[in-house]
Amino acid sequence: MAVGYGHEMGAPTGEGSAAGILEFDGVTRRFSGMSRPAVDDFTLTVPAGKVVVLIGPSGCGKTTAMISALR
């Protein structure tokens, strides 16, 4: 599991720069006492300066995935 993010939104500062990139790579998030993971094998890359909207039914892990980016 890898969760990475750049330090600010905006255009990358150079070749191979991670500034502003939000990336999830096979993220699984489990809460104690739950039989299933809240988020299972979630992969997403958001390039610098792009806006992404997560859409899905209640309880599918949208908020849990985004909170994971803040940790």
N, C-alpha and C positions, 0 to 999 in steps of 0.2 A: 504494500500500500504506500502510495506517495501522494501527498497533497502539497502543491507548491503555488506560490503567487508572487507577483512582482510587488515592488514597494509603492507604486503609484499607477494610476491609469494614464494612458497617453501612448504616444508612438514609441516603439522600441528605440533605445538610444544607440544601437549599433547591431551589426551582424551577430546573431546568436544571443542577443540580450533577452533577459526574462522580464524586463520592466513592463508591468501592466498585464502580464499573462496570468490567467487563473487556470490551473490544471489539476484534474483529479485523475488518478491512474489506478483503476481496480480497487477503489475505496469500499470497504465494508464497515459498517458501524453497527454495533450491537449494544443493547441495553440489558442490564442484569434482570433476570426474571422473565425475559421474553423468549419465546421459542423460535422466532424468526428474526433475522437482522432487520433493523430499520432501513438500512441502505445496504445493498448487496452488489458488489462488483461494479460500482459506478465509475464510468470513465467519461471525461469531458475536458475539452480544451477550449478556452475562450481567448481569442487573440486580443492584443492590446487595442483599446479604443472601441471594441465591439460590445453590443448589448445583447444579452441572452435572456429569454424568459422561460422559466420552467413551468410547464403546464401538466397537471395530472390530478387524479381524484384525491380527496381528503385522505390523509394517512399514508400516502405512497412514498414519503421521504424527501419531499422538496425542501422543506425548511431544515430538516436534519442535515441534508447534504450541504446547504449553504452555511449553516452554523459551524460545520466541520471546517470550512475554509477560514473561519475566524480564529481557530485554535492554533 
